[in-house]
């Protein structure tokens, strides 16, 4: 079935460093792709999304491009801040294949040090 | 505007017992989904409710059941609890026609001893 694989953490960076968190997917149809962020003690928040190939989702300085040819949706940020420390989840959902069932990766914990 | 709320925050149960978790969706949302998040893992889809009916179900046994009320709030029931049911249970709400925009609650931490 449809699934997502993301790079294992934890990832530790210094403030203002460049961030990349890799995510690849397996899908039978044409899913929408998402990045969610989970801050300590909180639920998941949608960070960005992309609904078709070559779409770029962006929010709060984070970006990810839907690459059908490499089945990837890597998360990037040019300059991370301490406040970006959280767990990041890549996810996919295909309304026509699995009817809104959101499939999540295992999560990548990011720690940003001052 | 209150977001998605869940109760209780934490719960400790014994093996074999039954538990009920509650969720109130974000105002204006009519669809509720439940997820199980084991420690160090991503959430796994349990089921989704819309118009008071279960519309979609993930790979979970029948011990997991749910309900949606006319005001769109929802309950998750788990019978015959196992140690492996210990997890964070997340509720997410959305509008049916804007299904990609799921809003998550803070979750209920269930510990089974």
Boltz contact constraints between the chains, C-beta under 6 A:
constraints:
  - contact:
      token1: [A, 32]
      token2: [B, 100]
      max_distance: 6.0
  - contact:
      token1: [A, 42]
      token2: [B, 106]
      max_distance: 6.0
  - contact:
      token1: [A, 43]
      token2: [B, 90]
      max_distance: 6.0
  - contact:
      token1: [A, 43]
      token2: [B, 104]
      max_distance: 6.0
  - contact:
      token1: [A, 43]
      token2: [B, 105]
      max_distance: 6.0
  - contact:
      token1: [A, 43]
      token2: [B, 106]
      max_distance: 6.0
  - contact:
      token1: [A, 43]
      token2: [B, 107]
      max_distance: 6.0
  - contact:
      token1: [A, 44]
      token2: [B, 104]
      max_distance: 6.0
  - contact:
      token1: [A, 89]
      token2: [B, 42]
      max_distance: 6.0
  - contact:
      token1: [A, 99]
      token2: [B, 56]
      max_distance: 6.0
  - contact:
      token1: [A, 100]
      token2: [B, 99]
      max_distance: 6.0
  - contact:
      token1: [A, 101]
      token2: [B, 45]
      max_distance: 6.0
  - contact:
      token1: [A, 101]
      token2: [B, 56]
      max_distance: 6.0
  - contact:
      token1: [A, 104]
      token2: [B, 42]
      max_distance: 6.0
  - contact:
      token1: [A, 104]
      token2: [B, 43]
      max_distance: 6.0
  - contact:
      token1: [A, 105]
      token2: [B, 42]
      max_distance: 6.0
  - contact:
      token1: [A, 106]
      token2: [B, 41]
      max_distance: 6.0
  - contact:
      token1: [A, 106]
      token2: [B, 42]
      max_distance: 6.0
  - contact:
      token1: [A, 107]
      token2: [B, 42]
      max_distance: 6.0
